């Protein structure tokens, strides 16, 4: 055994004694296995969803119709023993349809607040870009502060509280652009691509084998709310060295100075990368963050928080490509 191997083994022993992530990893792997019985491929998307749970962040799923955005969110909800609600956003949806409303009680001659579907642990918002600005604004407070204020009364959300929203990037009729302030409240924006040929064949084979069975009926709950809260607290203790914090800051600062971007990322994005990188470290069984964790988190955290300069957008440049260029140019700490 050489000195490097001995040092690595010593580090692993110390690592295990510092923070025990074994139970967390078992739970995450069990969720992966349950989801993989229905979803073919899309491993990166599934990992990002799991990181979002560990980092206590909201997710925006974007993809064309038919790429399993909604079913993935429902699958994830099935694997968690949490209160679940689904809200279908439409142009006529009002804020009270989400948050709740006061109802007059004749027997008491008082108004009682009837909670809306947002009062849940896991909220799926389908086609979020179909609701107008007034309804979108109703989500600002609850997504950021985990509370809502109605008629001067503050109502706290029960932990854990996670929102997954879906949107179709192609269809424009009857849709509204999400405000930047709302986009900034999503930890990740996950873009779902088409499956490749082999994955498409597997999808068809599974669908053919199902016959009359419901594809979700055999999904078993894996984690409960207490376990999720415990894992989220554990992830916060993952170590991030000073040079890696500086690395995150340099990446985000570069977005504000980049000529290809009209709008750079805010300090909230820096915090989001930090938290997501800790989630990736936990997912990989480490109690310390590496540059690879930060690079993995940077694109889904930043791509919806920056605005491409109009002339570059006309040239076909995307925010993902520009962020990747930034990551490639910022020096990796040693």
N, C-alpha and C positions, 0 to 999 in steps of 0.2 A: 504493500500500500504506500503510495507516494505521499508527499506532504500536502499536495493540493487535495487529494481524496480525503485524507485525514481531517483537513480543515473543513471540507464540505460536510463530512459526517458530524463533526463537532457543531457546525452551524445548524444542521438539521436537528440535532439533539436539543440545542438551545432554543431553536425555533419552536419545537413541539412543547417545550416547557413554558415558553412565554405566552402563547395563545393557542388554545385547543380548538381547532377548526374541524375536527373529524365529524362531529354531529352535523354541523352546517353542511359539509360536503356530502354526507349521506342523504340529507334531505333534498339538496339541490339535484343530486344524481337521480333520486327517486322521481322528482318532478320531470326531469329530462326523459326518463324512460316512459312515464305515462303519456307525455306529449308525443313522443316518437311513435306511439302506437297508432296515431292518427295523422300527424304531420310528417310529410316526407321531406328530408333535407332541411334547409333553412336553419342550420345549426347556429350560425352567427346571430340571426334574429332571436332565437330562443335564448342564447347566452346573454344578449343585451337586455331582454326582458327580465331575466333572473338577476342581472346586475342592478337593474332599476329597482327591483323589490328590495334587494340588500341595501341599496343606497337611499331607499325611501323617496324615490322620485317618480314623476309622471312620465308617460310615454305617448308619443304621437306616431301612429303607424300609418305610413303612406304607401299606396300601391294601387294599381289598376284593379277594376272589379274582377273577382274570381281568384285572387292569389291567397286566400285564406286569412285575411286580416281579422275579420270578426270571429271566425271559428277558433283562431289561435288564442285570442283574448278570452273566449268562453272556455277553452280547454284549460288555460292557465288558472282561471277562476275555479274550475272544477277540481283542480289539484290542491286548492287551498280551502280550508274549512273557515270561510269568511262569509259575511253577509254580502250578497252580490246584487247589483241592480244594473239594468241596461236602459239607456236613454237614447231614443232615436231622434236626432236633431232634424227639424224641418223648418222652413221659412216662417211658419206661423207660431213657432214655439215661443212662449213667454218666460221671463225669469222665474215667475212664481211656479211654473210647471216643473222647474228643476229644484228650486230651493224649498218650496212649500208656501202655504198661505194661511192667513188667519180666518177661521171659520166661527161664525156666531153660534154659541151654545144657548138655545132657548131656555133650557132648564136652569142655567146659572146666570143668564143675561150677561155673559162675558164672551170675549173673543178668545178662542183657543188656537194655538199654532199647530197646524197639521204639517208634519215634516214631508218634504219632497223626496224623490228618489236619490238625490245626492247624499242623503244620510245613509251611507253604507260603507263597508270597508273597501270593497272593490267595485269601482264604477266603470262600466263600459259605455263610452259615448260614441255612437255610430254616426258616421258622416258629420263630423263636427263643423265642417265648413258650410253646412246648409242653413245654419241659424244666423240671424242678423246680429249686428254689433251689440244691440241692447242685451240680447240673450248671452252672447259671448262674454260680455262684461260681468255677468252674474257669476262667472267662474273664477274671476281674478282673485278674490279674497280667499275662497275655499281652497284653491290650488296652492297658493303661497303660504297661507297662515293656518290651514286646516281648521277653519272656522267660518261661519257666516253671521252677518248682522242683519236682522230683520226687525224693522220698526223699533230700533234702538236696543234690541235684545241680542246678545251674542250667544251663539250656539256652537259648542266645540264638537269637532268630528271625533268619533271613537277611533283610536289607533288599532291597527295600522290603517292608513287611508291612501289608496292608490287609484289613480285615474289612467285608463288607457283609452285614447281617442283614435278613431280611424278617419281617413279622408282619401278621396280619389283625386289625384293630381291632374287628370285629363279632362274630366267633364267640368265645364264652366257654367252652364245654364243652371240657374237656381242656386248658385253657390256664392259665398262671401269670403274674401280673403281674411285670414286670421290676423288680428292686430299683433304687431311686434311684441307688445307688452304681454300678450297671452302666450305667444310662442316661447318667450323667454322663461315661462314657468314650466315648460316641459324639460325634464332632464335630458331625454333622448328624442330625436326624431329618427325613426327606423324606416328606411326605404326597402320595401319588399320587391324583389325581382322575380321574373318568370322562372319556373323550374327548367332544368336542362332536360334533354331527351330521356335519359335513364330515369330521372325523377318523375317525369310525366308518365312514363310507362308504369312505374310503381304506384302512382296515384290511381291510375285506371285499374290496375290489378286489385288494389285494396277496395276500391269502390265496387268493382264487380263481385268481389268475395263477400261484401257486406250483405247483399240481397235486401232483405226487409229490416235488418237490424239498424238501430241508431248508432252512429259512429261514436257518440259521446257516452253511451250508457255504461260502458265498462271502465270509465275513468274514475279512479279512486282518489279521495282526498289524502294528501300526504302531510301537509303542515297546517297547524292551527295558528290562531292569532298570537298566542303567547310565545310560540316558537319563533314566529317571524319577528316580533318585537325584540326577542332575545338576540336573534342573529343580527338585526339592524344595529343594536347596541354594541355587539361584538365587533362588527365591521368598523365602527368609529374608532376603535383602539388600534387599528392597523397602523404600523409605523410608516411615516413619510419623511425621508431625510430632507434637510434644508436645500440641498442642490436640486432635488426633484421638485420642491415647491417653486424654486427659482425657474426651473425648466417650464413648469406650467405657466408661470407669469410671463415668460418670454414668448411662448406660443400665443397667448391671448393678446399681449401687447402688440405683437406683430400683425394681428388682424386689424388693429386700429391704424397701423401705419402703412398697410399694404395698398398700393395704387390700384389694384384690381377690385378692391372692396369699397363700396360707398359707405357702409356702416360696419364697424367692427364689433367685437363681443364685449360684454360688460363684465364687471367683477363677479356677477352672479354666475357667469360661464366658467370663470376660474374655479369657483367653489364647486360647481357641478363636475368639472373634470377631476378635481381632487377626490370628491366623494365616489364618483364612478370608478376611478382608478383603484380605490380601496375595495370596491365591490369586485372588480376583476381579480385583484390579489386574493381575496377570500375564495372566489370561484376556483382559483388555481391552487388553493391550499397553502397560501403564504400569508404570514402576518406582516409583511413589508411590501411596499409598492416598488415596482421597477419601471424604467423608462418605457418598456413595452406595454405595461398596463396603461400608462398615460397616452401613448400613441393610439392604442386600441379605443380609448374613450374619447379622444379628441374630435374625430369626425362626427359621430352621432350627437355629441354635445354641442358642437359649434355650427353644423351645417344649416340649422334653422335660425340661428341667432345672428348671422351676418347677412348683409345684402350686397350682392354683386353689382359693381358699377355698370350702368346701363350699356355703355359701349362694349364692355367685355361680355355682357349677357347676350348682346346681339351677335357676338363672335362665337357663341355657343359654349362659353366657359361656364362651369357650374361651381357652386360653393364648395362641393366635395373636392373637386380638382384643385381649387385654390388653397383650401385647408391642407390638402396633402402636400402641395408645394411648400407651404409654410413649415409643416412638420419636417420635411426633408431638409430645409435650409437651417433650421434652429439646431444648434450644436447639442448633441446628447451628452449629459453629464456622465463622467466616468467614476 
